[in-house]
């Protein structure tokens, strides 16, 4: 099926069609393809494409998404109606047999009566009855024809004097009588239909009507301006008599809206007109709009009484006045909003929200005025006697409470019902229509605003400061303040329909903040590390760190603690965000349950309907709300009297519950997953940087380890056995080699590392995000901890904070949701294990492969060093497979090693390196 997308320049009237209109248009097409193309304005698009304009793929996606959603919702509505019809049929089927029998008996009785009447009629008729009846019918026909001929002759006589009579009445300023004369003549126009005189008489009629309108126009404008209700009412009757009601309304609307249009056009706005920026009286559009709407409401309040006395449909008339005023504004509402957005740039969103709130307040106030005028129409009593053409029609429309059925309404978009039952009043939709494009682009606007706010937060603290941890805490307060305001902005600007864009913008905010903060810490750490290289002490036996080393360690610990505090705030903010999304989901459910009776406070139904029909109401939003509030929670209550009102279980506050493995209990999927990952990466960076400082003296010692001369030393000839010289040589026993001095110092430094953690045993930062430490696995942490469903507040300090990672697939949910409490000894053991494995990784991946060659004695010395180091790390409960492989291959016999190298050297990376160092690959 080929569906052509609608060009961006084509009007979007089809996008606002309701479900009932779409289904009606479907019945008028032969197949679905032609109908879809017609809905997407294919004809206009084809003409545009012939000119060479590009197809708007974005607009095509928006329209197709809207069409698919509307069809799905209409299908749901149709299914429900079919179910209700089936129920009605089932209830009435039991009475069908009885009704058929009753009808059959009645028909038989009627048949017998008719036969009796027919027999009696035949016997009572005389021979001259038929002749008399035929004569009467002939005379009646002659009479009717003569009366018709008389009427035609009267109309012809009337038309002969029509022009002179009307001109005479106009000269006498008897406009009402002239209008009646023209009305009578207009009714007789049908007599001349399909005759040569028809066009002549129609031209004369139009000419006389124009003369009457021209005679009344100036007096009408003066009466409207002076608010003379009685005169306006008489003029309205005159215009109705000459079929010029629309012209009267145009005169009336134009006079009443003139002051508002002038106020709008002459406003000095510094963010809409570049020439007004330097003016002393200039102000922003957001400040001007409440003043404009206040004048608008004053005019509507005044017109409520006048319109009720003049027009027979005051509610529709007042709504048409609002629409006419909005369409006459120059520059238009949309142009002003675009100018505001362009002027303020990234800071445009608050200005747009202020304007939108002022517009909604006006809409609510105007809706109340329309509701009042609807009640006045409904209870108007016609005066007794008097001329009927001056009587206003009393409202006979059924009230809302009687028209709305008890059945459940569909989400497919039933027309919103006005206060008096009217379903064609869309003035509030036209009022907020200029905001739709900006609301659809809410995610981008919010993202730009948050990024600008974040840039200001970092710009305010551009001064050089050594306390990065304090700076991070201060900035996080501002960041979460801005994030809290984002939730309020989303509710105020989109009424929850922009929730998906809000989550995206918040993800960008927190992720960017974490990444920038990490970059600052990284640059500061690089500077400090560069200064420590020359001052690092070579004696590691007594933890001989320099003062700069201690300052760096303390700074990184404070930074890690600040990251932990930021993570706690992030979890708390996510809880508040989840509660907001739950409230939005419940609101949408109530709206679907009763679209006609449900109304969001502070706005009108038309405003919400515009948002529901916009591109914000997409599958991304529904997926997000389904993630937060799955529909199956309410499935069992969908047919009750009060659906979707069951209170939800309270969400635990992360500050009161110790941080557990992965994410909070109840297995709630994280909303800000990318933000959590960024914070996790920030924590990992701090941990790696801290390990670099702690291990820097050890790594410095290992720099010269690959270039030691012992690796390539040749064997002592005196120690060789066999041959002629061995006969007289004394047999000297060989002993195991001692480890090199460098390896002894490195091993002793490893044994002294626990003393370092004794200094920071009470620092909570060490227990944060242990799962991001290098070479640490979750299984190891679980083995060191004892799961507790709810840890006591006194032991929450050593709670392992692992809430930023999703649980592995193989871990049972009961274990993944438990809180893992690590004692201080276990936290120190985890850090020691990570430090030891990091050092061993550096040794096996960087230091040892840098050795150029190993002689037999060199291999023996290296085997001794590795054996000694292996025993040391085992004492620290550290196991490393790579170190064991190096030890095994280095101390391997020459013959066995060459054979092993030929068989497995290609697949085993360690064996390949050792074979290269020992020359096993050479022939």
C-alpha positions in Angstrom: 0.0 0.0 0.0 1.5 3.4 -1.0 0.5 6.3 1.2 1.8 9.7 0.3 2.8 12.0 3.1 1.3 15.4 3.3 3.5 18.4 2.4 4.3 20.7 5.2 2.8 23.7 3.3 -0.6 22.0 2.9 -3.2 23.0 5.5 -3.7 20.5 8.3 -7.5 20.5 8.4 -7.6 16.7 8.0 -5.4 16.3 11.1 -8.1 17.7 13.3 -10.9 15.4 12.1 -12.8 13.5 14.8 -13.1 9.7 14.7 -16.8 9.9 13.5 -15.8 12.2 10.6 -13.0 9.9 9.6 -15.3 6.8 9.6 -17.9 8.7 7.6 -15.4 9.7 5.0 -14.2 6.0 4.8 -17.7 4.9 3.7 -17.5 7.2 0.7 -14.4 5.6 -0.7 -14.1 2.4 -2.7 -11.0 1.1 -1.0 -8.8 1.9 2.0 -5.8 3.1 -0.1 -7.8 5.9 -1.7 -9.3 6.9 1.7 -5.9 7.1 3.4 -4.5 9.2 0.6 -7.5 11.5 0.8 -7.2 11.9 4.5 -3.5 12.8 4.1 -4.4 15.4 1.4 -2.8 13.5 -1.5 -4.2 15.7 -4.3 -2.7 18.8 -2.9 0.5 17.0 -2.1 0.7 15.7 -5.7 0.4 19.2 -7.1 3.2 20.4 -4.7 5.4 17.5 -5.6 5.1 18.3 -9.3 6.4 21.7 -8.6 9.4 20.1 -6.9 8.9 20.5 -3.2 10.3 17.8 -0.9 8.1 15.4 0.9 7.8 16.2 4.6 8.7 12.9 6.2 8.4 14.3 9.7 4.9 15.6 8.9 4.0 12.3 7.3 5.0 10.4 10.4 2.9 12.8 12.6 -0.2 12.4 10.4 0.2 8.6 10.1 0.7 8.3 13.8 -2.4 10.4 14.4 -4.5 8.4 11.9 -3.4 5.0 13.3 -4.1 6.1 16.9 -7.6 7.5 15.9 -8.5 4.3 14.1 -7.4 2.2 17.0 -9.4 4.2 19.4 -12.4 4.2 17.0 -12.1 0.5 16.8 -12.3 0.2 20.6 -15.4 2.5 20.6 -17.1 0.4 17.9 -16.4 -2.8 19.8 -17.9 -1.4 22.9 -21.0 -0.3 21.0 -21.4 -3.7 19.4 -21.2 -5.4 22.8 -23.9 -3.0 24.1 -26.1 -3.8 21.1 -25.6 -7.5 21.7 -26.7 -7.1 25.3 -29.8 -5.2 24.3 -30.7 -7.9 21.7 -30.1 -10.6 24.3 -32.5 -8.9 26.7 -35.2 -8.4 24.1 -35.0 -11.8 22.4 -37.0 -13.4 25.2 -40.0 -11.2 24.4 -39.7 -11.6 20.6 -41.9 -14.7 20.4 -44.6 -13.2 22.6 -44.6 -10.0 20.5 -44.9 -11.9 17.2 -47.9 -13.9 18.5 -49.5 -10.7 19.7 -49.0 -9.0 16.4 -50.3 -12.1 14.5 -53.5 -12.1 16.6 -54.0 -8.4 16.1 -53.5 -8.7 12.4 -56.0 -11.5 12.2 -58.6 -9.4 14.1 -57.9 -6.4 11.9 -58.4 -8.5 8.8 -61.8 -9.7 10.0 -62.9 -6.2 10.8 -61.8 -4.9 7.4 -63.7 -7.6 5.7 -66.9 -6.7 7.6 -66.4 -3.0 6.8 -65.9 -3.9 3.1 -69.1 -6.0 3.0 -71.2 -3.3 4.7 -69.8 -0.6 2.4 -70.7 -2.5 -0.7 -74.3 -3.0 0.5 -74.8 0.7 1.5 -73.5 2.4 -1.7 -76.2 3.7 -4.1 -75.9 3.8 -8.0 -75.2 7.6 -8.1 -72.6 7.7 -5.4 -69.5 7.2 -7.6 -70.7 9.8 -10.0 -71.2 12.4 -7.2 -67.7 11.7 -5.8 -66.1 12.1 -9.2 -67.9 15.4 -9.7 -66.7 16.6 -6.3 -63.1 15.7 -7.1 -63.3 17.6 -10.4 -64.6 20.7 -8.7 -62.0 20.6 -6.0 -59.2 20.4 -8.6 -60.7 23.3 -10.5 -60.8 25.3 -7.3 -57.2 24.6 -6.4 -56.0 25.5 -9.8 -57.9 28.8 -9.8 -56.5 29.7 -6.4 -53.0 29.0 -7.6 -53.6 31.1 -10.7 -54.8 34.0 -8.5 -51.7 33.8 -6.4 -49.5 33.9 -9.5 -51.4 36.9 -10.8 -51.0 38.7 -7.4 -47.2 38.0 -7.3 -46.9 39.3 -10.8 -48.8 42.4 -9.9 -46.6 42.8 -6.8 -43.4 42.5 -8.8 -44.5 45.2 -11.1 -44.6 47.8 -8.3 -41.8 46.3 -6.2 -39.0 48.7 -7.2 -41.1 51.8 -6.8 -42.5 50.7 -3.5 -39.1 49.8 -2.0 -37.5 53.1 -3.2 -40.4 55.0 -1.8 -40.1 53.3 1.6 -36.4 53.9 1.7 -37.0 57.6 1.0 -39.3 57.6 3.9 -36.7 55.7 6.0 -39.3 53.1 6.7 -36.7 50.4 6.6 -38.7 47.7 8.4 -41.6 47.9 5.9 -39.2 47.9 3.0 -37.6 44.7 4.4 -41.0 43.1 4.7 -41.8 44.0 1.1 -38.5 42.5 -0.1 -39.1 39.4 2.0 -42.5 38.8 0.5 -41.1 39.3 -3.0 -38.3 36.9 -2.2 -40.7 34.2 -1.3 -42.4 34.4 -4.7 -39.1 33.9 -6.6 -39.8 30.3 -6.8 -42.7 31.0 -9.1 -40.4 32.3 -11.8 -37.9 29.4 -11.5 -36.9 28.0 -14.9 -38.4 31.0 -16.7 -36.7 33.8 -18.7 -37.7 36.3 -16.2 -36.0 34.7 -13.3 -32.5 36.2 -13.7 -34.0 39.7 -14.2 -36.1 39.5 -11.1 -33.2 38.1 -9.1 -30.9 40.9 -10.2 -33.6 43.4 -9.2 -34.0 41.7 -5.8 -30.2 41.8 -5.1 -30.0 45.4 -6.1 -32.9 46.5 -3.8 -31.4 44.5 -0.9 -28.0 46.3 -1.5 -29.7 49.6 -1.4 -31.5 48.8 1.8 -28.2 47.6 3.4 -26.3 50.7 2.2 -29.0 52.9 3.7 -28.8 51.0 7.1 -25.0 50.5 7.3 -24.0 53.9 8.8 -27.0 53.9 11.2 -26.2 50.3 12.2 -22.6 51.1 13.0 -23.7 54.1 15.1 -26.2 52.0 16.9 -23.7 49.2 17.7 -21.1 51.8 18.9 -23.6 53.4 21.1 -24.8 50.0 22.4 -28.4 50.8 21.5 -29.9 47.3 22.0 -33.4 48.1 20.8 -32.3 49.7 17.6 -29.8 46.8 16.9 -32.5 44.3 17.5 -34.8 46.0 15.0 -32.0 46.2 12.4 -31.2 42.5 13.0 -34.8 41.7 12.1 -34.6 43.8 9.0 -31.3 42.1 7.8 -32.9 38.7 8.5 -35.9 39.6 6.3 -33.6 40.4 3.4 -31.4 37.3 3.9 -28.5 39.4 5.1 -28.0 38.0 8.6 -24.3 37.2 8.0 -23.7 40.8 6.9 -25.3 42.1 10.1 -23.1 39.9 12.2 -20.0 41.1 10.3 -21.0 44.7 11.0 -21.6 43.9 14.7 -18.4 41.9 15.1 -16.3 44.5 13.4 -17.6 47.3 15.6 -17.2 45.4 18.8 -13.7 44.1 18.2 -12.2 47.3 16.7 -10.8 48.5 20.1 -9.2 45.2 20.8 -7.6 44.9 17.4 -6.2 48.4 17.7 -4.8 47.6 21.2 -3.1 44.5 19.9 -1.7 46.2 16.8 -0.4 49.3 18.6 1.2 47.4 21.5 4.9 48.2 22.1 6.5 44.9 22.7 10.3 44.6 23.0 10.4 40.9 22.3 8.1 41.0 19.3 9.2 44.2 17.5 12.9 45.1 17.2 11.9 48.8 16.9 10.3 48.7 20.4 13.3 47.3 22.3 14.6 50.8 23.3 11.2 52.3 23.9 10.5 53.5 27.5 7.0 52.1 27.5 7.9 48.8 25.8 7.2 45.5 27.6 7.3 41.8 26.9 4.5 39.9 25.2 4.0 37.8 28.3 3.3 40.9 30.4 1.1 42.5 27.7 -1.1 39.5 27.1 -3.0 39.6 30.5 -3.8 43.2 29.9 -5.2 42.4 26.5 -7.3 39.5 27.7 -8.6 41.6 30.6 -10.0 44.1 28.1 -11.3 41.2 26.0 -13.2 39.8 29.1 -14.6 43.2 29.8 -16.0 43.4 26.3 -17.4 39.9 26.6 -19.1 40.6 29.9 -20.6 43.7 28.4 -21.8 41.9 25.3 -23.4 39.0 27.4 -26.4 41.1 28.0 -26.5 42.9 24.7 -26.1 39.8 22.5 -28.8 38.0 24.5 -31.3 40.7 23.6 -30.4 41.0 20.0 -29.6 37.5 18.6 -31.7 34.3 18.9 -28.5 32.2 19.5 -26.4 34.3 21.9 -24.0 31.6 22.9 -23.0 30.8 19.4 -22.9 34.5 18.6 -20.5 35.2 21.5 -18.2 32.4 20.6 -18.2 33.6 16.9 -17.3 37.0 18.2 -14.3 35.6 20.0 -13.2 33.6 17.0 -13.6 36.7 14.7 -11.6 38.9 17.0 -8.7 36.3 17.2 -8.6 35.9 13.4 -8.5 39.7 12.9 -5.4 40.3 15.0 -2.4 41.6 13.1 0.3 40.4 13.5 -1.3 37.1 14.3 -1.1 35.3 17.6 1.2 32.7 16.0 3.5 35.3 14.6 3.9 37.0 18.0 4.7 33.7 19.6 7.3 32.9 17.0 8.9 36.3 17.5 9.0 35.7 21.3 10.6 32.3 20.8 13.2 33.8 18.5 13.9 36.7 20.7 14.5 34.8 24.0 16.2 31.8 22.4 16.9 29.1 25.0 15.0 31.1 27.7 11.8 31.2 25.6 10.0 28.4 27.4 9.1 30.4 30.6 7.8 33.2 28.4 5.7 30.8 26.4 4.3 29.2 29.5 3.4 32.6 31.0 1.5 33.5 27.8 -0.1 30.1 27.7 -1.3 30.4 31.3 -2.8 33.8 30.6 -4.5 32.4 27.6 -6.0 29.5 29.6 -7.2 31.9 32.3 -8.9 33.9 29.7 -10.4 30.7 28.2 -11.8 29.6 31.6 -13.3 33.0 32.3 -14.8 33.2 28.8 -16.2 29.7 29.2 -18.0 30.8 32.3 -19.5 33.8 30.5 -20.7 31.5 27.7 -22.1 29.1 30.3 -24.0 32.0 31.9 -25.4 33.2 28.6 -26.4 29.6 27.8 -28.5 29.5 31.0 -30.1 32.8 30.2 -31.1 31.5 26.8 -32.5 28.2 28.2 -34.8 29.9 30.7 -36.0 32.8 28.5 -39.8 33.0 28.3 -41.5 34.4 25.2 -43.6 37.5 25.7 -47.3 37.1 25.2 -48.8 38.8 22.2 -46.8 41.2 20.1 -45.2 40.7 16.7 -43.7 37.2 16.4 -40.7 38.3 14.4 -39.4 40.2 17.5 -39.6 37.1 19.7 -36.4 35.3 20.5 -36.5 31.5 20.2 -36.4 29.8 23.5 -33.8 27.1 24.0 -35.2 23.6 23.4 -31.9 21.8 23.5 -31.6 19.0 25.9 -29.3 19.5 28.9 -26.1 17.7 29.3 -27.3 15.5 32.2 -30.1 14.1 30.0 -28.1 13.6 26.9 -25.1 11.8 28.3 -25.8 8.2 28.7 -24.5 6.0 31.5 -22.4 3.9 29.2 -18.6 4.3 29.0 -17.3 6.8 26.5 -14.4 6.0 24.2 -11.1 7.7 24.0 -11.5 8.1 20.2 -12.5 11.7 20.7 -16.3 12.4 21.1 -17.1 16.1 20.4 -16.9 18.1 23.6 -20.2 19.4 24.8 -20.7 23.0 25.7 -22.5 24.3 28.7 -25.8 24.4 26.9 -25.4 21.2 24.9 -23.8 22.8 21.8 -21.2 20.6 20.1 -19.9 23.0 17.5 -18.2 25.6 19.7 -14.5 25.4 19.0 -13.5 28.9 19.9 -11.2 27.6 22.8 -9.4 25.3 20.4 -8.7 28.2 18.0 -7.5 30.2 21.0 -4.8 27.8 22.0 -4.0 26.5 18.4 -1.0 28.9 18.1 0.7 27.1 21.0 0.4 23.6 19.5 3.6 23.8 17.5 5.6 24.9 20.5 3.9 22.3 22.7 4.8 19.6 20.2 8.4 20.9 20.4 8.3 20.9 24.2 11.1 18.3 24.5 13.5 20.5 22.5 12.5 23.7 24.3 12.9 22.1 27.7 16.2 20.6 26.8 17.5 23.9 25.5 16.3 25.7 28.6 17.9 23.2 31.0 21.1 23.2 29.1 21.3 27.0 29.3 20.5 26.8 33.0 23.2 24.2 33.5 25.7 26.4 31.6 24.9 29.3 33.9 25.4 27.0 36.9 28.8 26.1 35.7 29.5 29.7 34.7 28.8 31.1 38.1 31.5 28.9 39.6 34.1 29.5 36.9 36.5 30.6 39.6 39.4 28.3 40.4 38.7 26.4 43.6 40.4 23.3 45.1 37.3 22.0 46.9 35.7 20.2 44.0 33.5 18.2 46.3 31.9 21.3 47.9 31.4 22.8 44.5 29.7 19.6 43.3 27.3 19.7 46.3 26.5 23.4 45.7 25.9 22.9 42.0 23.7 19.8 42.6 21.3 21.9 44.7 20.9 24.3 41.7 20.5 21.4 39.3 17.8 19.7 41.2 16.1 23.0 41.8 15.9 23.5 38.0 14.8 19.9 37.6 11.9 20.4 40.0 10.8 23.5 38.1 10.9 21.4 34.9 8.1 19.1 36.3 6.0 22.2 37.0 6.7 23.6 33.5 5.6 20.3 31.9 2.3 20.3 33.8 1.7 24.0 33.1 2.5 23.9 29.3 1.3 20.4 28.3 -0.9 19.1 31.1 1.1 15.9 31.2 1.2 15.2 27.5 4.8 16.3 27.3 5.9 13.7 30.0 8.0 11.8 27.5 9.8 14.9 26.4 10.3 15.9 30.1 12.0 12.6 30.9 14.3 13.0 27.8 15.2 16.6 28.9 15.9 15.5 32.4 18.1 12.6 31.2 20.1 15.2 29.2 20.4 17.5 32.2 21.6 15.0 34.7 23.8 13.1 32.3 25.5 16.4 31.1 25.9 17.6 34.7 27.6 14.3 35.7 29.8 14.2 32.6 30.9 17.9 33.0 31.6 17.3 36.7 33.6 14.2 35.9 35.6 16.1 33.3 36.4 18.9 35.9 37.5 16.3 38.4 39.6 14.5 35.8 41.4 17.7 34.7 42.1 18.6 38.3 43.4 15.1 39.1 45.7 15.2 36.1 47.2 18.5 37.3 47.8 17.1 40.8 49.1 13.8 39.5 51.6 15.6 37.4 53.0 17.4 40.4 53.3 14.3 42.5 55.5 12.4 40.1 58.7 14.1 41.1 58.0 14.1 44.8 56.8 10.6 45.3 58.9 8.8 47.9 60.7 5.7 46.9 60.4 4.1 50.4 57.0 2.4 50.5 57.4 0.2 53.6 55.9 2.8 55.9 53.3 4.3 53.6 55.6 7.2 52.9 53.1 9.2 50.9 53.8 12.9 50.4 51.5 15.6 51.7 50.2 16.2 48.1 49.3 12.5 48.0 47.3 12.7 51.2 45.5 15.9 49.9 44.6 14.2 46.6 43.3 11.1 48.4 41.3 13.2 50.8 39.9 15.3 47.9 38.9 12.2 45.9 37.2 10.7 48.9 35.2 13.9 49.5 34.3 13.9 45.8 33.1 10.3 45.9 31.0 11.2 48.9 29.5 14.1 47.0 28.7 11.8 44.1 27.0 9.5 46.6 24.9 12.5 47.9 24.0 13.4 44.3 23.0 9.8 43.6 20.7 9.9 46.7 19.1 13.1 45.5 18.7 11.6 42.0 16.8 8.6 43.5 14.6 10.9 45.5 13.9 13.1 42.5 13.0 10.0 40.4 10.5 9.1 43.1 8.9 12.5 42.8 8.9 12.2 39.0 7.3 8.8 39.2 4.5 10.1 41.5 3.9 12.9 39.0 3.7 10.4 36.1 1.3 8.3 38.2 -1.0 11.3 38.7 -0.8 12.0 34.9 -1.7 8.4 34.1 -4.7 8.5 36.5 -5.9 11.7 35.0 -5.8 10.2 31.5 -7.7 7.1 32.7 -10.4 9.3 34.2 -10.6 11.2 31.0 -11.0 8.1 28.9 -13.7 6.8 31.3 -15.8 9.9 31.0 -14.6 12.3 28.3 -17.7 14.5 28.4 -17.9 14.9 32.2 -14.2 15.0 33.1 -12.4 18.3 33.1 -8.9 19.4 34.2 -8.9 22.3 36.6 -7.7 25.5 35.2 -8.4 24.9 31.6 -11.2 24.0 29.1 -12.1 20.8 27.4 -11.2 22.2 24.0 -7.7 23.0 25.2 -7.2 19.4 26.4 -8.7 18.1 23.2 -6.2 20.0 21.2 -3.3 18.4 23.2 -4.9 15.0 22.8 -5.0 15.4 19.0 -1.4 16.7 18.8 1.7 14.8 18.2 2.5 14.8 21.9 -0.2 12.0 22.4 2.0 9.3 20.8 3.1 5.8 21.5 6.2 7.0 23.4 4.0 8.7 26.0 1.7 5.7 26.3 4.7 3.4 26.7 6.1 5.6 29.4 2.8 5.7 31.3 2.4 2.0 30.9 5.9 1.5 32.4 5.0 3.7 35.4 1.4 2.5 35.8 0.6 -0.8 34.0 -2.9 -1.1 32.8 -3.4 -4.6 34.4 -3.5 -3.0 37.8 -6.9 -1.6 37.0 -8.2 -4.3 34.7 -10.4 -5.9 37.4 -12.0 -2.5 38.1 -12.7 -1.3 34.6 -16.4 -2.0 34.8 -17.1 -0.6 38.3 -18.8 2.7 38.9 -15.6 4.4 40.0 -12.8 3.0 37.8 -9.1 3.9 38.2 -9.6 5.5 41.6 -8.0 2.8 43.7 -5.1 4.3 45.7 -1.7 3.2 44.7 0.8 1.7 47.2 3.1 4.4 48.6 6.5 4.7 47.0 9.4 4.3 49.5 11.6 7.2 50.1 15.2 6.2 49.2 16.6 8.4 52.0 14.8 6.3 54.6 15.6 3.0 53.1 19.2 1.8 52.8 20.5 1.7 49.3 20.3 -1.9 48.0 21.6 -3.8 45.1 20.4 -2.6 41.7 17.2 -0.4 42.0 14.5 0.1 44.6 12.2 -2.6 45.9 9.0 -3.6 44.1 11.2 -4.1 41.0 10.4 -0.7 39.6 12.1 0.0 36.3 14.3 3.1 36.5 13.0 6.2 34.7 16.3 8.0 34.4 18.5 5.0 33.3 21.0 7.1 31.4 21.4 9.5 34.3 22.1 6.6 36.6 24.7 5.2 34.3 26.4 8.6 34.1 26.5 8.9 37.8 27.8 5.4 38.0 30.5 6.3 35.5 31.4 9.4 37.6 31.7 7.2 40.7 33.9 4.7 38.8 36.1 7.5 37.6 36.6 8.8 41.1 37.4 5.3 42.3 39.9 4.7 39.5 41.5 8.0 40.2 41.8 7.2 43.9 43.3 3.8 43.1 45.8 5.5 40.7 47.0 7.8 43.6 47.2 4.9 46.0 49.1 2.6 43.6 51.2 5.4 42.0 54.3 4.7 44.2 54.1 0.9 43.5 53.7 1.5 39.8 56.6 4.0 39.9 58.8 1.3 41.4 57.8 -1.1 38.6 58.9 1.3 35.9 62.5 0.1 36.0 61.5 -3.6 36.6 61.5 -4.7 32.9 65.0 -3.2 32.2 66.7 -5.1 35.1 70.0 -6.8 33.8 69.2 -10.0 35.6 66.7 -11.0 32.9 69.3 -11.4 30.2 72.2 -12.6 32.4 74.2 -15.6 31.0 74.6 -18.6 33.2 77.9 -19.0 35.3 80.3 -21.5 33.5 81.4 -22.9 36.9 77.9 -24.1 37.6 77.6 -26.1 34.5 77.8 -29.9 34.8 79.1 -32.6 32.5 82.0 -32.4 30.1 85.8 -32.6 30.8 85.8 -29.7 33.2 83.2 -31.3 35.4 85.4 -34.3 36.4 87.5 -32.2 38.7 84.8 -29.7 39.7 83.4 -29.8 43.2 79.7 -30.5 43.2 78.0 -27.4 44.7 74.3 -27.8 45.6 71.8 -25.2 44.2 69.4 -23.3 46.3 66.2 -21.4 45.5 66.7 -17.8 44.4 65.6 -14.9 46.5 63.1 -12.4 45.1 64.5 -9.2 43.6 64.7 -6.1 45.8 62.1 -4.4 43.6 59.6 -7.2 44.0 60.2 -7.4 47.7 59.4 -3.7 48.0 56.3 -4.0 45.9 55.0 -7.0 47.9 55.8 -5.4 51.2 53.8 -2.3 50.0 50.9 -4.4 49.2 51.0 -5.9 52.7 51.0 -2.4 54.1 47.9 -1.2 52.2 45.5 -2.3 54.9 47.1 0.3 57.2 46.0 2.9 54.7 42.4 1.8 55.0 42.6 1.9 58.8 43.0 5.6 58.5 39.8 5.9 56.4 37.8 3.1 58.1 35.0 5.5 59.1 34.7 7.2 55.6 31.3 6.3 54.1 32.5 7.2 50.6 34.4 3.9 50.4 31.2 1.9 50.6 29.5 3.7 47.7 29.0 2.0 44.4 31.3 -0.9 45.1 30.1 -2.7 42.0 31.9 -0.2 39.8 35.3 -0.9 41.3 37.7 -2.5 38.8 37.7 -6.3 38.8 34.9 -6.5 41.4 32.0 -8.8 40.7 28.5 -8.8 42.2 28.9 -12.4 43.3 31.9 -11.4 45.5 29.9 -8.6 47.1 27.0 -10.9 47.8 29.4 -13.4 49.4 30.8 -10.7 51.7 27.4 -9.4 52.8 24.3 -10.5 54.7 21.0 -9.6 53.0 18.5 -7.8 55.2 15.0 -6.8 54.1 15.3 -3.5 56.0 18.5 -2.3 57.5 18.5 -0.3 60.7 19.4 3.4 60.5 22.4 2.9 62.7 24.0 0.5 60.2 23.1 2.3 57.0 26.5 3.9 56.8 28.1 0.7 55.4 25.2 -0.2 53.1 26.5 -1.1 49.7 25.2 1.5 47.2 24.6 -0.5 44.1 21.3 1.0 43.0 22.5 2.3 39.7 22.9 -1.1 38.0 20.2 -3.4 36.6 20.2 -6.9 38.1 21.8 -9.7 36.1 19.5 -12.1 34.4 20.5 -15.0 36.4 20.0 -13.5 39.8 16.7 -14.3 41.5 14.4 -11.3 42.2 14.2 -12.1 45.9 18.0 -11.7 46.1 18.2 -8.7 43.8 15.8 -6.7 45.9 17.3 -7.4 49.2 19.5 -4.8 50.9 23.2 -5.9 51.1 24.9 -4.6 54.3 28.7 -4.7 54.3 30.6 -4.2 57.5 33.7 -1.9 57.4 36.0 -4.9 57.2 34.3 -6.2 54.1 34.4 -2.8 52.5 38.2 -2.6 53.1 38.6 -6.2 51.8 36.7 -5.3 48.6 38.9 -2.2 48.1 42.1 -4.2 48.8 41.0 -6.9 46.3 40.4 -4.3 43.7 43.7 -2.5 44.3 45.6 -5.8 44.2 43.9 -7.0 41.0 44.6 -3.6 39.4 48.2 -3.7 40.3 48.5 -7.3 39.1 46.7 -6.4 35.9 49.2 -3.6 35.3 52.1 -6.0 36.1 50.9 -8.8 33.7 49.6 -6.6 30.9 52.2 -3.8 30.8 55.3 -4.5 32.9 56.1 -8.1 32.2 55.5 -8.0 28.4 58.0 -5.1 28.3 60.9 -7.4 29.2 63.0 -7.8 26.1 64.3 -11.4 26.7 64.7 -14.0 29.4 67.7 -16.1 29.8 67.6 -19.3 31.8 68.8 -17.5 34.9 66.5 -14.6 34.2 63.5 -16.9 33.9 64.5 -18.5 37.2 64.7 -15.1 38.9 61.3 -14.0 37.4 59.7 -17.3 38.6 61.0 -16.6 42.1 59.7 -13.0 42.0 56.3 -14.2 40.8 56.1 -17.0 43.3 56.9 -14.6 46.1 54.3 -12.1 44.8 51.7 -14.8 44.4 52.1 -15.9 48.1 51.7 -12.3 49.2 48.5 -11.6 47.2 47.1 -15.0 48.4 47.6 -13.7 52.0 45.4 -10.8 51.0 42.7 -13.2 49.6 43.5 -12.1 46.1 43.6 -14.6 43.2 44.6 -13.7 39.7 44.6 -16.3 36.9 47.0 -14.3 34.7 49.6 -14.2 37.4 49.4 -17.9 37.9 49.8 -18.4 34.2 52.9 -16.3 34.1 54.4 -18.1 37.0 53.6 -21.5 35.5 55.0 -20.7 32.0 58.1 -18.9 33.3 59.3 -21.8 35.6 58.4 -24.4 32.9 61.2 -26.7 31.7 62.8 -25.7 28.3 61.8 -28.8 26.5 58.3 -29.0 27.9 57.9 -25.3 27.2 58.8 -25.5 23.6 56.4 -28.3 23.0 53.6 -26.5 24.8 54.4 -23.4 22.9 54.1 -25.2 19.5 50.7 -26.6 20.5 49.0 -23.8 22.3 51.1 -20.7 21.7 48.7 -19.2 19.2 45.6 -19.4 21.4 47.2 -18.6 24.7 48.3 -14.9 24.9 50.4 -15.4 28.1 52.1 -18.4 26.7 52.8 -16.6 23.4 54.5 -13.7 25.3 56.5 -16.0 27.5 57.6 -18.1 24.5 58.8 -15.0 22.8 60.8 -13.8 25.8 62.4 -17.3 26.3 63.1 -17.8 22.6 60.9 -20.9 22.2 59.7 -19.8 18.8 63.3 -19.8 17.3 64.7 -23.0 15.8 
